[in-house]
Amino acid sequence: TECEGHLNRIDFHIHTVETASDSSGFNFDIEVLKDYVEGAHLAAIAITNHNGFYRDNYDQVSKALDIAVFPGAEINVTKLSGFGHVIIVADPADIDDFASGMATLAGECPGSSDHMSWERVVELFPKIMAHHTPLQKEQETRLGHTFSYTKHNWLRRPGSSQCQKMAR
């Protein structure tokens, strides 16, 4: 492909909204995010606030940055003792389905220590399981969760035929 040989820097863990899980006093500033993205030479980010998705905020960030911005969330998922965090990232083309699932999740897990089973996450986001390979399913059995992906040209800006280049 024309992207072969290119490595991209992607930050899949960006918070943009203060939630019950964040320390108080969190203030999002789009200019600070722009400086970070430019200084780190990022090709993409995912907005992954705790147990919530804020469409207006996502739209604001997507319009302000000249890189790919993925909708996502950092979800409190039940484990043997307590809970842990799993980051899920959606294809921007599926944002409406993702937002719908996140609205349900946010209603079921409003507090900083609320959590849900991985099975419930899969019920809310069935596309998570749609692209797993047998190896990924085996890893899920051992680890309790895994990451899924689909092959898309996510790192291309709309209307662009070129890969995001990292050299500056």
Residue, then its C-alpha position, 0 to 999 in steps of 0.5 A: t500500500e502507499c502507507e507501507g513503511h510509514l509509522n504513525r504515532i497515535d495516542f489512544h488515551i485522551h481525556t477531554v471531559e471531567t468525569a467522576s473518575d477524574s481528579s477535581g479541577f480537570n480543565f480541558d483546553i483545545e489549544v493545549l491539546k493542539d500543542y500536544v498533538e503538534g509537539a508529539h507529531l501525532a497522526a491520530i488520537a482517540i477521545t477516551n473519557h471515563n464511562g462516557f461519550y460526549r458527542d459535542n465535545y468529540d465534534q469540537v475536537s474533530k473540527a479543531l484538529d487536522i488529524a484523525v480523531f476516533p470516538g472511544a471510551e475508557i470503560n470500567v470492566t469487572k474483573l475477579s477482584g474489583f474492576g479495571h479499565v479497558i479502552i475501546v475505540a470506534d470507527p468514526a463511521d459507526i459513531d451513532d451506534f457507538a454513541s447509543g451504546m455509550a449512552t446506555l453504558a453511562g446510565e448503568c455506570p454513573g459513578s467512579s467505582d461502577h463497572m460492568s461485565w465484559e459480556r455486557v460491554v459486548e452486548l452494548f457494542p456487538k461490533i467489538m466481537a465482529h472482527h476477532t480472529p480465533l487467536q484474538k478469541e483465545q486471548e480474550t478467554r485468557l485475558g478477559h478482554t482484547f482489542s478489536y480492529t477493522k482494516h480501514n483507511w482511518l489515518r487519511r483525512p477526508g478527501s486525502s489520498q496521502c498517508q499522514k506523514m510524521a517527518r517534520 
